[in-house]
Amino acid sequence: MTIGVRLTVKEKIDQEKRSEDDIEKGIVRWLVDVYDESGETVAIATILTMVKKKETVKANS
């Protein structure tokens, strides 16, 4: 049997810094759809990942 997996971002949640030394981060909630050869869904899951935010460049005003 052949299966495929489709990941879809469902939500992005900002996380507050706990201290001055903490990194900027957030939580990404993914929908995971596992499907078979005919395209029928055989499993569904939700995965949460914590990710470091990209550094943003602040323009001088």
PyMOL Python script that loads the backbone (N, CA, C, O; Angstrom):
from pymol import cmd

cmd.read_pdbstr("""\
ATOM      1  N   MET A   1       0.839  -1.179   0.000  1.00  0.00           N
ATOM      2  CA  MET A   1       0.000   0.000   0.000  1.00  0.00           C
ATOM      3  C   MET A   1       0.886   1.244   0.000  1.00  0.00           C
ATOM      4  O   MET A   1       1.932   1.277   0.648  1.00  0.00           O
ATOM      5  N   THR A   2       0.461   2.239  -0.718  1.00  0.00           N
ATOM      6  CA  THR A   2       1.143   3.528  -0.740  1.00  0.00           C
ATOM      7  C   THR A   2       0.290   4.540  -0.004  1.00  0.00           C
ATOM      8  O   THR A   2      -0.925   4.595  -0.196  1.00  0.00           O
ATOM      9  N   ILE A   3       0.927   5.345   0.843  1.00  0.00           N
ATOM     10  CA  ILE A   3       0.199   6.411   1.548  1.00  0.00           C
ATOM     11  C   ILE A   3       0.891   7.738   1.281  1.00  0.00           C
ATOM     12  O   ILE A   3       2.056   7.789   0.888  1.00  0.00           O
ATOM     13  N   GLY A   4       0.156   8.788   1.501  1.00  0.00           N
ATOM     14  CA  GLY A   4       0.706  10.138   1.400  1.00  0.00           C
ATOM     15  C   GLY A   4       0.324  10.914   2.642  1.00  0.00           C
ATOM     16  O   GLY A   4      -0.607  10.543   3.357  1.00  0.00           O
ATOM     17  N   VAL A   5       1.044  11.988   2.895  1.00  0.00           N
ATOM     18  CA  VAL A   5       0.768  12.828   4.059  1.00  0.00           C
ATOM     19  C   VAL A   5       0.683  14.278   3.600  1.00  0.00           C
ATOM     20  O   VAL A   5       1.539  14.768   2.864  1.00  0.00           O
ATOM     21  N   ARG A   6      -0.369  14.950   4.053  1.00  0.00           N
ATOM     22  CA  ARG A   6      -0.564  16.362   3.732  1.00  0.00           C
ATOM     23  C   ARG A   6      -0.560  17.139   5.045  1.00  0.00           C
ATOM     24  O   ARG A   6      -1.348  16.847   5.944  1.00  0.00           O
ATOM     25  N   LEU A   7       0.336  18.140   5.157  1.00  0.00           N
ATOM     26  CA  LEU A   7       0.402  18.988   6.343  1.00  0.00           C
ATOM     27  C   LEU A   7      -0.158  20.358   6.002  1.00  0.00           C
ATOM     28  O   LEU A   7       0.209  20.948   4.986  1.00  0.00           O
ATOM     29  N   THR A   8      -1.053  20.871   6.855  1.00  0.00           N
ATOM     30  CA  THR A   8      -1.650  22.180   6.648  1.00  0.00           C
ATOM     31  C   THR A   8      -1.535  22.980   7.937  1.00  0.00           C
ATOM     32  O   THR A   8      -1.937  22.509   9.001  1.00  0.00           O
ATOM     33  N   VAL A   9      -0.983  24.194   7.845  1.00  0.00           N
ATOM     34  CA  VAL A   9      -0.928  25.060   9.022  1.00  0.00           C
ATOM     35  C   VAL A   9      -2.343  25.543   9.317  1.00  0.00           C
ATOM     36  O   VAL A   9      -3.002  26.121   8.453  1.00  0.00           O
ATOM     37  N   LYS A  10      -2.804  25.303  10.538  1.00  0.00           N
ATOM     38  CA  LYS A  10      -4.152  25.709  10.929  1.00  0.00           C
ATOM     39  C   LYS A  10      -4.155  26.944  11.825  1.00  0.00           C
ATOM     40  O   LYS A  10      -5.127  27.700  11.842  1.00  0.00           O
ATOM     41  N   GLU A  11      -3.058  27.151  12.575  1.00  0.00           N
ATOM     42  CA  GLU A  11      -3.032  28.284  13.498  1.00  0.00           C
ATOM     43  C   GLU A  11      -1.594  28.604  13.890  1.00  0.00           C
ATOM     44  O   GLU A  11      -0.757  27.711  14.026  1.00  0.00           O
ATOM     45  N   LYS A  12      -1.324  29.902  14.070  1.00  0.00           N
ATOM     46  CA  LYS A  12      -0.038  30.363  14.596  1.00  0.00           C
ATOM     47  C   LYS A  12      -0.334  31.156  15.861  1.00  0.00           C
ATOM     48  O   LYS A  12      -1.166  32.063  15.852  1.00  0.00           O
ATOM     49  N   ILE A  13       0.350  30.811  16.948  1.00  0.00           N
ATOM     50  CA  ILE A  13       0.084  31.431  18.247  1.00  0.00           C
ATOM     51  C   ILE A  13       1.381  32.039  18.776  1.00  0.00           C
ATOM     52  O   ILE A  13       2.372  31.330  18.948  1.00  0.00           O
ATOM     53  N   ASP A  14       1.379  33.344  19.035  1.00  0.00           N
ATOM     54  CA  ASP A  14       2.549  33.997  19.624  1.00  0.00           C
ATOM     55  C   ASP A  14       2.737  33.540  21.066  1.00  0.00           C
ATOM     56  O   ASP A  14       1.765  33.306  21.783  1.00  0.00           O
ATOM     57  N   GLN A  15       3.979  33.415  21.478  1.00  0.00           N
ATOM     58  CA  GLN A  15       4.320  33.097  22.862  1.00  0.00           C
ATOM     59  C   GLN A  15       5.067  34.294  23.440  1.00  0.00           C
ATOM     60  O   GLN A  15       5.949  34.861  22.795  1.00  0.00           O
ATOM     61  N   GLU A  16       4.700  34.673  24.670  1.00  0.00           N
ATOM     62  CA  GLU A  16       5.368  35.799  25.312  1.00  0.00           C
ATOM     63  C   GLU A  16       6.747  35.384  25.794  1.00  0.00           C
ATOM     64  O   GLU A  16       6.967  34.240  26.192  1.00  0.00           O
ATOM     65  N   LYS A  17       7.668  36.334  25.750  1.00  0.00           N
ATOM     66  CA  LYS A  17       8.994  36.093  26.292  1.00  0.00           C
ATOM     67  C   LYS A  17       8.878  36.038  27.815  1.00  0.00           C
ATOM     68  O   LYS A  17       8.208  36.875  28.420  1.00  0.00           O
ATOM     69  N   ARG A  18       9.523  35.063  28.425  1.00  0.00           N
ATOM     70  CA  ARG A  18       9.472  34.914  29.885  1.00  0.00           C
ATOM     71  C   ARG A  18      10.531  35.752  30.578  1.00  0.00           C
ATOM     72  O   ARG A  18      10.407  36.075  31.760  1.00  0.00           O
ATOM     73  N   SER A  19      11.571  36.100  29.837  1.00  0.00           N
ATOM     74  CA  SER A  19      12.627  36.940  30.390  1.00  0.00           C
ATOM     75  C   SER A  19      13.255  37.728  29.247  1.00  0.00           C
ATOM     76  O   SER A  19      12.961  37.491  28.076  1.00  0.00           O
ATOM     77  N   GLU A  20      14.124  38.667  29.605  1.00  0.00           N
ATOM     78  CA  GLU A  20      14.805  39.487  28.606  1.00  0.00           C
ATOM     79  C   GLU A  20      15.702  38.630  27.708  1.00  0.00           C
ATOM     80  O   GLU A  20      15.912  38.963  26.541  1.00  0.00           O
ATOM     81  N   ASP A  21      16.230  37.531  28.249  1.00  0.00           N
ATOM     82  CA  ASP A  21      17.137  36.654  27.502  1.00  0.00           C
ATOM     83  C   ASP A  21      16.408  35.619  26.652  1.00  0.00           C
ATOM     84  O   ASP A  21      17.037  34.943  25.838  1.00  0.00           O
ATOM     85  N   ASP A  22      15.096  35.482  26.824  1.00  0.00           N
ATOM     86  CA  ASP A  22      14.307  34.486  26.094  1.00  0.00           C
ATOM     87  C   ASP A  22      14.257  34.835  24.600  1.00  0.00           C
ATOM     88  O   ASP A  22      14.321  36.009  24.235  1.00  0.00           O
ATOM     89  N   ILE A  23      14.145  33.826  23.750  1.00  0.00           N
ATOM     90  CA  ILE A  23      14.057  34.067  22.310  1.00  0.00           C
ATOM     91  C   ILE A  23      12.601  34.298  21.904  1.00  0.00           C
ATOM     92  O   ILE A  23      11.677  33.857  22.587  1.00  0.00           O
ATOM     93  N   GLU A  24      12.412  34.995  20.781  1.00  0.00           N
ATOM     94  CA  GLU A  24      11.074  35.190  20.214  1.00  0.00           C
ATOM     95  C   GLU A  24      10.634  33.858  19.623  1.00  0.00           C
ATOM     96  O   GLU A  24      11.360  33.264  18.826  1.00  0.00           O
ATOM     97  N   LYS A  25       9.444  33.381  20.007  1.00  0.00           N
ATOM     98  CA  LYS A  25       8.982  32.079  19.531  1.00  0.00           C
ATOM     99  C   LYS A  25       7.463  32.057  19.448  1.00  0.00           C
ATOM    100  O   LYS A  25       6.781  32.976  19.901  1.00  0.00           O
ATOM    101  N   GLY A  26       6.956  30.981  18.857  1.00  0.00           N
ATOM    102  CA  GLY A  26       5.524  30.801  18.751  1.00  0.00           C
ATOM    103  C   GLY A  26       5.194  29.332  18.571  1.00  0.00           C
ATOM    104  O   GLY A  26       6.082  28.497  18.397  1.00  0.00           O
ATOM    105  N   ILE A  27       3.909  29.029  18.614  1.00  0.00           N
ATOM    106  CA  ILE A  27       3.411  27.668  18.417  1.00  0.00           C
ATOM    107  C   ILE A  27       2.700  27.619  17.070  1.00  0.00           C
ATOM    108  O   ILE A  27       1.919  28.513  16.741  1.00  0.00           O
ATOM    109  N   VAL A  28       2.972  26.575  16.294  1.00  0.00           N
ATOM    110  CA  VAL A  28       2.266  26.349  15.032  1.00  0.00           C
ATOM    111  C   VAL A  28       1.455  25.069  15.188  1.00  0.00           C
ATOM    112  O   VAL A  28       1.992  24.019  15.543  1.00  0.00           O
ATOM    113  N   ARG A  29       0.139  25.168  14.915  1.00  0.00           N
ATOM    114  CA  ARG A  29      -0.737  23.993  14.973  1.00  0.00           C
ATOM    115  C   ARG A  29      -0.956  23.503  13.551  1.00  0.00           C
ATOM    116  O   ARG A  29      -1.439  24.239  12.691  1.00  0.00           O
ATOM    117  N   TRP A  30      -0.588  22.224  13.316  1.00  0.00           N
ATOM    118  CA  TRP A  30      -0.689  21.594  11.990  1.00  0.00           C
ATOM    119  C   TRP A  30      -1.806  20.568  11.962  1.00  0.00           C
ATOM    120  O   TRP A  30      -2.007  19.839  12.933  1.00  0.00           O
ATOM    121  N   LEU A  31      -2.531  20.508  10.858  1.00  0.00           N
ATOM    122  CA  LEU A  31      -3.448  19.406  10.581  1.00  0.00           C
ATOM    123  C   LEU A  31      -2.677  18.412   9.723  1.00  0.00           C
ATOM    124  O   LEU A  31      -2.113  18.784   8.694  1.00  0.00           O
ATOM    125  N   VAL A  32      -2.649  17.152  10.139  1.00  0.00           N
ATOM    126  CA  VAL A  32      -1.949  16.098   9.410  1.00  0.00           C
ATOM    127  C   VAL A  32      -2.995  15.156   8.830  1.00  0.00           C
ATOM    128  O   VAL A  32      -3.768  14.551   9.574  1.00  0.00           O
ATOM    129  N   ASP A  33      -3.023  15.028   7.514  1.00  0.00           N
ATOM    130  CA  ASP A  33      -3.980  14.173   6.813  1.00  0.00           C
ATOM    131  C   ASP A  33      -3.194  13.057   6.122  1.00  0.00           C
ATOM    132  O   ASP A  33      -2.410  13.317   5.209  1.00  0.00           O
ATOM    133  N   VAL A  34      -3.407  11.821   6.560  1.00  0.00           N
ATOM    134  CA  VAL A  34      -2.756  10.670   5.933  1.00  0.00           C
ATOM    135  C   VAL A  34      -3.785  10.027   5.010  1.00  0.00           C
ATOM    136  O   VAL A  34      -4.897   9.713   5.436  1.00  0.00           O
ATOM    137  N   TYR A  35      -3.412   9.829   3.731  1.00  0.00           N
ATOM    138  CA  TYR A  35      -4.363   9.295   2.757  1.00  0.00           C
ATOM    139  C   TYR A  35      -3.751   8.113   2.007  1.00  0.00           C
ATOM    140  O   TYR A  35      -2.531   7.976   1.917  1.00  0.00           O
ATOM    141  N   ASP A  36      -4.639   7.257   1.468  1.00  0.00           N
ATOM    142  CA  ASP A  36      -4.176   6.056   0.753  1.00  0.00           C
ATOM    143  C   ASP A  36      -4.110   6.305  -0.753  1.00  0.00           C
ATOM    144  O   ASP A  36      -4.275   7.433  -1.217  1.00  0.00           O
ATOM    145  N   GLU A  37      -3.864   5.229  -1.510  1.00  0.00           N
ATOM    146  CA  GLU A  37      -3.700   5.309  -2.966  1.00  0.00           C
ATOM    147  C   GLU A  37      -4.896   5.918  -3.685  1.00  0.00           C
ATOM    148  O   GLU A  37      -4.743   6.561  -4.723  1.00  0.00           O
ATOM    149  N   SER A  38      -6.091   5.712  -3.128  1.00  0.00           N
ATOM    150  CA  SER A  38      -7.299   6.231  -3.774  1.00  0.00           C
ATOM    151  C   SER A  38      -7.619   7.667  -3.347  1.00  0.00           C
ATOM    152  O   SER A  38      -8.589   8.255  -3.824  1.00  0.00           O
ATOM    153  N   GLY A  39      -6.797   8.234  -2.443  1.00  0.00           N
ATOM    154  CA  GLY A  39      -7.044   9.595  -1.969  1.00  0.00           C
ATOM    155  C   GLY A  39      -7.929   9.648  -0.737  1.00  0.00           C
ATOM    156  O   GLY A  39      -8.240  10.733  -0.246  1.00  0.00           O
ATOM    157  N   GLU A  40      -8.339   8.493  -0.231  1.00  0.00           N
ATOM    158  CA  GLU A  40      -9.204   8.439   0.951  1.00  0.00           C
ATOM    159  C   GLU A  40      -8.375   8.651   2.214  1.00  0.00           C
ATOM    160  O   GLU A  40      -7.307   8.060   2.372  1.00  0.00           O
ATOM    161  N   THR A  41      -8.875   9.496   3.107  1.00  0.00           N
ATOM    162  CA  THR A  41      -8.193   9.750   4.380  1.00  0.00           C
ATOM    163  C   THR A  41      -8.253   8.504   5.251  1.00  0.00           C
ATOM    164  O   THR A  41      -9.323   7.939   5.473  1.00  0.00           O
ATOM    165  N   VAL A  42      -7.080   8.080   5.746  1.00  0.00           N
ATOM    166  CA  VAL A  42      -7.016   6.900   6.615  1.00  0.00           C
ATOM    167  C   VAL A  42      -6.620   7.267   8.042  1.00  0.00           C
ATOM    168  O   VAL A  42      -6.758   6.449   8.952  1.00  0.00           O
ATOM    169  N   ALA A  43      -6.129   8.488   8.247  1.00  0.00           N
ATOM    170  CA  ALA A  43      -5.790   8.965   9.591  1.00  0.00           C
ATOM    171  C   ALA A  43      -5.712  10.484   9.574  1.00  0.00           C
ATOM    172  O   ALA A  43      -5.325  11.092   8.576  1.00  0.00           O
ATOM    173  N   ILE A  44      -6.085  11.083  10.695  1.00  0.00           N
ATOM    174  CA  ILE A  44      -5.996  12.529  10.868  1.00  0.00           C
ATOM    175  C   ILE A  44      -5.358  12.777  12.229  1.00  0.00           C
ATOM    176  O   ILE A  44      -5.653  12.082  13.201  1.00  0.00           O
ATOM    177  N   ALA A  45      -4.483  13.770  12.286  1.00  0.00           N
ATOM    178  CA  ALA A  45      -3.846  14.115  13.557  1.00  0.00           C
ATOM    179  C   ALA A  45      -3.601  15.614  13.610  1.00  0.00           C
ATOM    180  O   ALA A  45      -3.665  16.305  12.593  1.00  0.00           O
ATOM    181  N   THR A  46      -3.323  16.102  14.799  1.00  0.00           N
ATOM    182  CA  THR A  46      -2.902  17.485  14.994  1.00  0.00           C
ATOM    183  C   THR A  46      -1.538  17.449  15.666  1.00  0.00           C
ATOM    184  O   THR A  46      -1.330  16.726  16.640  1.00  0.00           O
ATOM    185  N   ILE A  47      -0.617  18.234  15.135  1.00  0.00           N
ATOM    186  CA  ILE A  47       0.717  18.326  15.708  1.00  0.00           C
ATOM    187  C   ILE A  47       0.965  19.778  16.106  1.00  0.00           C
ATOM    188  O   ILE A  47       0.642  20.699  15.355  1.00  0.00           O
ATOM    189  N   LEU A  48       1.540  19.975  17.291  1.00  0.00           N
ATOM    190  CA  LEU A  48       1.949  21.306  17.731  1.00  0.00           C
ATOM    191  C   LEU A  48       3.468  21.370  17.701  1.00  0.00           C
ATOM    192  O   LEU A  48       4.143  20.480  18.218  1.00  0.00           O
ATOM    193  N   THR A  49       4.006  22.431  17.093  1.00  0.00           N
ATOM    194  CA  THR A  49       5.449  22.618  17.079  1.00  0.00           C
ATOM    195  C   THR A  49       5.773  24.000  17.627  1.00  0.00           C
ATOM    196  O   THR A  49       5.058  24.965  17.357  1.00  0.00           O
ATOM    197  N   MET A  50       6.859  24.094  18.401  1.00  0.00           N
ATOM    198  CA  MET A  50       7.335  25.387  18.863  1.00  0.00           C
ATOM    199  C   MET A  50       8.452  25.809  17.918  1.00  0.00           C
ATOM    200  O   MET A  50       9.385  25.047  17.663  1.00  0.00           O
ATOM    201  N   VAL A  51       8.348  27.030  17.401  1.00  0.00           N
ATOM    202  CA  VAL A  51       9.318  27.500  16.420  1.00  0.00           C
ATOM    203  C   VAL A  51       9.894  28.848  16.838  1.00  0.00           C
ATOM    204  O   VAL A  51       9.223  29.671  17.461  1.00  0.00           O
ATOM    205  N   LYS A  52      11.148  29.046  16.478  1.00  0.00           N
ATOM    206  CA  LYS A  52      11.795  30.332  16.694  1.00  0.00           C
ATOM    207  C   LYS A  52      11.333  31.274  15.590  1.00  0.00           C
ATOM    208  O   LYS A  52      11.301  30.902  14.417  1.00  0.00           O
ATOM    209  N   LYS A  53      10.977  32.495  15.973  1.00  0.00           N
ATOM    210  CA  LYS A  53      10.553  33.482  14.980  1.00  0.00           C
ATOM    211  C   LYS A  53      11.754  34.016  14.220  1.00  0.00           C
ATOM    212  O   LYS A  53      12.860  34.095  14.755  1.00  0.00           O
ATOM    213  N   LYS A  54      11.521  34.382  12.963  1.00  0.00           N
ATOM    214  CA  LYS A  54      12.551  35.024  12.171  1.00  0.00           C
ATOM    215  C   LYS A  54      12.831  36.399  12.774  1.00  0.00           C
ATOM    216  O   LYS A  54      11.926  37.073  13.267  1.00  0.00           O
ATOM    217  N   GLU A  55      14.071  36.790  12.725  1.00  0.00           N
ATOM    218  CA  GLU A  55      14.428  38.122  13.204  1.00  0.00           C
ATOM    219  C   GLU A  55      13.928  39.149  12.204  1.00  0.00           C
ATOM    220  O   GLU A  55      14.108  38.981  10.998  1.00  0.00           O
ATOM    221  N   THR A  56      13.308  40.200  12.689  1.00  0.00           N
ATOM    222  CA  THR A  56      12.824  41.258  11.819  1.00  0.00           C
ATOM    223  C   THR A  56      13.779  42.430  11.866  1.00  0.00           C
ATOM    224  O   THR A  56      14.325  42.758  12.919  1.00  0.00           O
ATOM    225  N   VAL A  57      13.974  43.048  10.745  1.00  0.00           N
ATOM    226  CA  VAL A  57      14.851  44.205  10.654  1.00  0.00           C
ATOM    227  C   VAL A  57      14.000  45.448  10.846  1.00  0.00           C
ATOM    228  O   VAL A  57      13.046  45.675  10.102  1.00  0.00           O
ATOM    229  N   LYS A  58      14.342  46.248  11.840  1.00  0.00           N
ATOM    230  CA  LYS A  58      13.589  47.468  12.110  1.00  0.00           C
ATOM    231  C   LYS A  58      14.187  48.607  11.307  1.00  0.00           C
ATOM    232  O   LYS A  58      15.395  48.842  11.342  1.00  0.00           O
ATOM    233  N   ALA A  59      13.328  49.312  10.581  1.00  0.00           N
ATOM    234  CA  ALA A  59      13.780  50.448   9.773  1.00  0.00           C
ATOM    235  C   ALA A  59      13.997  51.658  10.677  1.00  0.00           C
ATOM    236  O   ALA A  59      13.261  51.862  11.643  1.00  0.00           O
ATOM    237  N   ASN A  60      14.999  52.446  10.361  1.00  0.00           N
ATOM    238  CA  ASN A  60      15.231  53.686  11.103  1.00  0.00           C
ATOM    239  C   ASN A  60      14.202  54.722  10.691  1.00  0.00           C
ATOM    240  O   ASN A  60      13.991  54.951   9.500  1.00  0.00           O
ATOM    241  N   SER A  61      13.561  55.348  11.663  1.00  0.00           N
ATOM    242  CA  SER A  61      12.551  56.348  11.351  1.00  0.00           C
ATOM    243  C   SER A  61      13.080  57.740  11.549  1.00  0.00           C
ATOM    244  O   SER A  61      12.357  58.712  11.330  1.00  0.00           O
TER     245      SER A  61
END
""", "prot")
cmd.dss("prot")
cmd.show_as("cartoon", "prot")
cmd.util.cbc("prot")
cmd.orient("prot")
